[in-house]
Amino acid sequence: MESMFFYPKLTQELFENSGFLCGDYIFDYIIENASFNLRISGNNPIKLNDPLETWKVETCGLHIIRNIKIENPERLYGQKGIACSNAKIGACIIWTNRYLNQMGYILPIADYFENSSRILRFDFQFEPGEIKGDLVFETILYIKKHAEVILDGENALINEEGVTIGDIDTLTIDLGNDSMDFPILEVHDILKPLWWIEFEQWEDPTVDAFSKDNIRLYLNTAYGVCPKTGAIIENIEILTEIVTVAYVLLFMAIRDYPGVHERTLTNNDLGVGSICKMLFYFHSNCTVPLRFDSPDHLHRSISKNISMRFRGEQ
């Protein structure tokens, strides 16, 4: 059954009326107490480039800074808002690293009012070796403190601590391994095919993690044409076709769950790090719109996007 919300969540209109001013992420790395800025290229997913050609996320880690200003925070509360008047709304950045099958959250280091505006400052350091391959940042609003007293007319608002009440934005970072969207395992067995994919029995792909526990893409190094992944991709045409078919199979698989395909494309109540959340990221970041009217159109449209991504054109 398609998910339904029985309480208001952040809408685009409320986002604009509340005066959200979301600053860009600033990325740098620190060596011997000195900070070196990283340049951003691309547009969700982005890539990070070091003018000094020194930075590697595995050895240098990654430092992020972000500021958010809400000019009219009072509009988020009350009957026309998303939280009770006596509650407190919190904000955090949820990060997901699919390659290493891990996630966490970043809380603001500063949260204060300047005149009537609310200021949120985020500052976080990923240590060397902590992340690899890919990184997704999802900035959300949630109920930080529930209201002890609910005023008249606010009974329809959620008042449970920890519940997400709004998605502000999402940013995907390619740290050098686009093919690693899938949990890839290498085997060496001449009696098996060049590649294959295995799906475990999912209970709910909107919740089940996009990890090797549920999905595994095997590459067989017994074949000389087996794609090599990493900073430099070898046999890119073959890898493009493999990853394309894997995505086609995934999109077709979620159709077995009523309403899930539509929820995936609209990011409707998808669990962080879930199979459907990953598909939403992929779909929303495609330069060439995906076509779902037939399997062959879906295959061709996915193939175009994968090819562009592997060649750095997206």
Secondary structure, 3 states (H helix, E strand, C coil): CCCCCCCCCCCHHHHHHCCEEECCCEEEEEECCEEEECEEEECCCEEEECCCCCCCHHHHCEEEEEEEEECCHHHHECCCCCECCCCEEEEEEEEEECCCCEEEEECCCEEEEECCEEEEEEEEEECCCCCCCEEEEEEEEEEEECCCCCCCCCCCCCCCCCCEEEEEEEEEEECCCHHHHCCEEEECCCCCCCEEEEECCCCCCCCCECCCCCEEEEEECCCCCCCECCCCCECHHHHHHHHHHHHHHHHHHHHHCCCHHHHHHHCCCCCCCEHHHHHHHHHHCCCCCCCCCCHHHHHHHHHHHHHHHHCCCC
